[in-house]
């Protein structure tokens, strides 16, 4: 879930909107111009990134956004792509912003750094990812935002593992989790959940599967406590839920992921009974039944020999990829397809 990042982006957009026009070359804006705003573009970009890009260009033309904001918004959209060329473009645009006056404001700088971290991670450019993540963590500490600094430290832990610094990376993640556990704040709890998820993914990568099970169960306990006592998790962060329905959706999403981790771990360890138990729970969830959720659980199906489900899901995913097959997801799918073919 990238909801938090979207909210940060809306905050920056709101700040910038005050000074981003209202007139274009002396021309008073027309009523139709209100269709072309940063807010409208960000509302539609997940469903239709092409339309969002058109809206941004139109907003720039009528003076609703300035050049720098338009660049950041376009980079945001490109950074969500699985196409290598668009990710390259996003990184170039964001690095250009880092050299501009746009990032003299700390809030804007943090958003640009956050986008750089996510973009370089998707490009598997871990050295650059470490550079930008370190700068973001330092900036957050300077601004007194300890929780966001810890979020970024967790990201750094994963990056260190990818760079071969496995011990230091796991220790960094352990330190973040220890700093966040037990705090009764929505922001801190969310950061703790993310850090635990990242550690689980690291443990899977390092083939320390037996350590995944107790950690995933602990994650479910944390989410369960938050679900039951969310009224006590109060703070002034923008991550505070607005209603019980939002809490339920949040908890269902992360609980489903935790059940997916358990299903994979038990399957990898050869315990098909427990793997099947958690897999059923996962598949009944909204997340587990989505295409993205099915793609993420497909390696578990592969371990359990359920190749039909795996192959059907991979066919859907590759159809969406089009001709962009130079990426890690496609490589993983080829590996699993080879296993199915051999079986």
C-alpha positions in Angstrom: 0.0 0.0 0.0 1.3 3.4 -1.0 -1.5 5.4 0.5 0.9 7.2 2.9 3.0 8.4 0.1 0.0 9.6 -1.8 -1.1 11.6 1.3 2.3 13.2 1.6 2.1 14.1 -2.1 -1.4 15.7 -1.6 0.1 17.8 1.3 2.8 19.1 -1.0 0.3 19.7 -3.8 -1.9 21.7 -1.4 1.1 23.9 -0.3 2.1 24.5 -3.8 -1.3 25.2 -5.2 -1.5 28.5 -3.3 1.3 29.9 -5.5 0.9 27.9 -8.7 -1.2 30.3 -10.6 -4.9 31.1 -11.1 -4.1 33.0 -14.2 -2.2 32.0 -17.4 -0.5 34.8 -19.2 -2.9 37.3 -17.7 -5.9 35.2 -18.7 -8.4 34.4 -16.0 -9.0 30.7 -15.6 -12.2 29.4 -17.0 -14.5 27.0 -15.2 -13.4 24.1 -17.4 -9.8 24.7 -16.2 -10.7 23.2 -12.8 -10.7 19.8 -14.5 -6.9 20.2 -15.0 -5.4 20.2 -11.5 -2.7 18.2 -9.7 -5.4 16.7 -7.4 -7.4 15.4 -10.3 -4.3 13.9 -11.9 -3.4 12.1 -8.7 -6.9 10.8 -8.2 -6.9 9.0 -11.6 -3.2 8.0 -12.1 -3.5 4.5 -10.6 -6.4 3.6 -12.9 -5.3 5.5 -16.0 -1.7 6.9 -15.9 -1.9 8.1 -19.5 -4.9 10.3 -18.7 -3.1 11.6 -15.6 -0.2 12.7 -17.7 -2.5 14.5 -20.1 -4.2 16.3 -17.1 -0.8 17.4 -15.8 0.2 18.8 -19.2 -3.2 20.6 -19.4 -2.8 21.9 -15.8 0.6 23.3 -16.7 -0.8 24.9 -19.8 -3.6 26.8 -18.0 -1.3 27.7 -15.1 -2.7 25.4 -12.3 0.8 24.0 -11.7 4.3 25.2 -12.3 7.1 23.4 -14.2 8.7 21.8 -11.1 5.4 20.5 -9.7 4.5 19.1 -13.1 7.9 17.4 -13.3 7.4 15.8 -9.8 3.9 14.6 -10.6 5.0 13.0 -13.9 8.0 11.4 -12.2 5.5 10.0 -9.6 3.5 8.4 -12.3 6.5 7.0 -14.2 7.9 5.7 -11.0 4.9 3.3 -10.6 5.5 1.7 -14.0 7.1 -1.7 -14.5 8.6 -0.5 -17.7 12.4 0.1 -17.5 12.3 3.1 -19.8 9.7 4.9 -17.7 11.6 4.2 -14.5 14.8 5.6 -16.1 12.8 8.7 -17.1 11.4 9.1 -13.5 14.9 8.9 -12.0 16.3 11.5 -14.4 13.4 13.9 -13.7 13.8 13.4 -9.9 17.6 13.9 -9.9 17.0 17.1 -11.9 14.6 18.3 -9.2 17.3 17.6 -6.6 19.5 20.2 -8.3 16.7 22.8 -8.4 15.3 25.4 -6.0 12.2 23.2 -5.7 13.7 21.1 -3.0 14.9 23.9 -0.8 11.7 23.3 1.1 12.2 20.3 3.4 8.7 18.8 2.7 9.2 18.9 -1.0 12.7 17.5 -0.7 11.4 14.6 1.4 8.8 13.7 -1.2 11.4 13.8 -4.1 13.8 11.7 -2.0 11.1 9.2 -1.2 10.3 8.9 -4.9 14.0 8.5 -5.7 14.3 5.7 -3.2 11.3 3.8 -4.6 12.4 4.3 -8.2 16.0 3.2 -7.8 14.8 0.2 -5.8 12.5 -0.8 -8.6 15.4 -0.4 -11.0 17.6 -2.6 -8.7 20.1 0.2 -8.5 20.9 -0.4 -4.9 23.9 1.8 -4.6 21.9 4.8 -5.7 19.0 3.6 -3.5 21.3 3.6 -0.5 22.5 7.1 -1.3 19.0 8.6 -1.5 17.6 6.6 1.4 20.5 7.8 3.6 19.9 11.4 2.6 16.2 11.0 3.3 16.8 9.5 6.8 19.2 12.3 7.7 16.6 14.9 6.5 13.9 13.3 8.6 16.0 13.3 11.7 16.9 17.0 11.1 13.2 17.8 10.9 12.5 15.9 14.1 10.5 13.2 12.3 11.9 10.2 14.1 9.3 7.7 12.9 9.8 8.5 9.2 13.6 8.3 9.8 13.1 4.8 11.2 10.9 3.8 8.2 13.8 4.8 6.0 16.3 3.0 8.2 14.3 -0.2 7.6 14.5 0.4 3.9 18.3 0.9 4.3 18.4 -2.5 6.0 16.9 -4.2 3.0 19.3 -2.3 0.6 22.3 -3.4 2.7 21.2 -7.1 2.3 20.9 -6.6 -1.4 24.4 -5.2 -1.5 25.8 -8.2 0.3 26.0 -6.7 3.8 23.6 -9.3 5.2 24.5 -9.1 8.9 24.5 -5.3 9.0 21.2 -5.2 7.1 19.4 -7.6 9.4 20.8 -5.8 12.5 19.5 -2.5 11.1 16.0 -4.0 10.7 16.1 -5.5 14.2 17.0 -2.1 15.6 14.2 -0.4 13.8 11.6 -3.0 15.0 12.9 -2.8 18.6 12.5 1.0 18.5 8.9 0.9 17.2 7.4 -2.1 19.0 4.9 -1.4 21.7 4.3 2.2 20.9 0.6 3.2 20.9 0.6 5.4 17.9 -0.8 4.8 14.5 2.3 6.1 12.7 4.7 4.1 14.8 2.6 0.9 14.5 2.4 1.3 10.8 6.1 1.8 10.6 6.7 -1.3 12.8 4.4 -3.4 10.6 6.3 -2.3 7.4 9.7 -3.0 9.1 8.6 -6.5 10.1 7.3 -7.2 6.6 10.7 -6.1 5.2 12.5 -8.3 7.6 10.4 -11.3 6.5 11.2 -10.6 2.9 14.9 -10.5 3.8 14.7 -13.8 5.7 13.1 -15.4 2.7 15.8 -14.1 0.4 18.5 -15.4 2.8 16.7 -18.8 3.0 16.2 -18.4 6.7 12.7 -19.8 6.3 12.3 -21.2 9.8 12.6 -17.6 11.2 9.7 -16.4 9.0 7.0 -18.3 10.9 7.3 -16.8 14.4 7.8 -13.3 12.9 4.8 -13.6 10.7 2.6 -14.8 13.6 3.9 -11.9 15.7 2.9 -9.6 12.9 -0.6 -11.0 13.0 -0.7 -10.4 16.8 0.3 -6.7 16.3 -2.3 -6.2 13.7 -4.9 -7.9 15.8 -4.2 -5.7 18.8 -4.5 -2.6 16.5 -7.8 -3.9 15.1 -9.2 -4.5 18.6 -8.0 -1.3 20.3 -7.4 1.1 17.4 -9.1 3.9 19.4 -6.1 3.8 21.7 -3.6 4.2 18.9 -4.0 8.0 18.7 -1.5 10.5 17.3 -1.5 13.6 15.1 -0.2 11.8 12.0 -2.0 11.8 8.7 -2.1 8.0 9.0 -4.8 8.1 11.6 -7.9 6.2 10.2 -11.0 8.2 9.6 -13.4 5.4 10.5 -13.8 1.7 11.5 -14.1 0.6 7.9 -10.7 2.1 7.0 -9.2 0.2 10.0 -10.7 -3.1 8.9 -9.5 -2.6 5.3 -6.0 -1.8 6.6 -5.9 -4.8 9.0 -7.3 -7.2 6.4 -4.7 -6.2 3.9 -1.7 -6.8 6.2 -3.2 -9.9 7.8 -3.6 -11.4 4.4 0.0 -10.7 3.6 1.1 -12.3 6.9 -0.9 -15.4 6.1 0.7 -15.5 2.7 4.2 -15.5 4.4 3.1 -18.4 6.6 1.8 -20.4 3.7 5.0 -19.9 1.8 7.2 -20.7 4.8 5.4 -23.9 5.7 5.4 -25.0 2.0 9.1 -24.4 1.8 9.7 -26.5 4.9 7.5 -29.3 3.6 4.6 -28.9 6.0 1.8 -29.1 3.4 -1.0 -29.3 5.9 -0.1 -26.0 7.6 0.7 -24.5 4.2 -2.7 -25.4 3.0 -4.4 -24.0 6.1 -2.9 -20.6 5.7 -3.2 -20.6 2.0 -7.0 -21.1 2.3 -7.2 -18.1 4.6 -5.1 -16.0 2.2 -7.1 -16.9 -0.9 -10.4 -15.9 0.8 -9.1 -12.4 1.5 -9.7 -9.4 -0.9 -6.0 -9.0 -1.4 -5.4 -12.7 -1.9 -8.0 -12.9 -4.7 -6.7 -9.8 -6.5 -4.3 -10.3 -9.5 -1.4 -8.7 -7.5 -2.2 -11.0 -4.5 -2.4 -14.0 -6.8 0.9 -13.1 -8.4 2.6 -12.9 -5.0 1.3 -16.2 -3.8 2.1 -18.0 -7.1 5.6 -19.2 -5.8 3.7 -20.9 -3.0 1.4 -22.7 -5.5 4.6 -23.7 -7.3 6.0 -25.3 -4.1 2.8 -27.1 -3.5 2.6 -28.4 -7.1 -0.5 -26.3 -7.9 0.8 -25.4 -11.3 -2.5 -24.6 -13.0 -3.3 -21.7 -10.8 0.2 -20.4 -11.0 0.4 -20.6 -14.8 -3.1 -19.0 -15.2 -2.0 -16.1 -13.0 1.3 -15.7 -14.8 -0.6 -15.5 -18.1 -2.6 -12.6 -16.8 0.4 -10.8 -15.5 2.5 -11.2 -18.7 -0.5 -10.0 -20.7 -0.4 -6.8 -18.7 3.3 -6.4 -19.2 3.1 -6.3 -22.9 6.5 -6.3 -24.5 8.3 -5.1 -21.4 9.8 -8.4 -20.2 13.2 -7.2 -19.0 12.4 -7.1 -15.3 12.8 -9.3 -12.2 9.2 -10.3 -12.1 9.4 -11.8 -15.5 12.6 -13.7 -14.7 10.9 -15.2 -11.6 7.9 -16.3 -13.7 10.2 -18.0 -16.2 11.9 -19.9 -13.4 8.6 -21.1 -12.0 7.3 -22.0 -15.5 10.4 -24.1 -16.0 9.7 -25.9 -12.7 6.1 -26.6 -13.9 7.3 -27.8 -17.3 9.8 -30.2 -15.7 7.1 -31.5 -13.3 
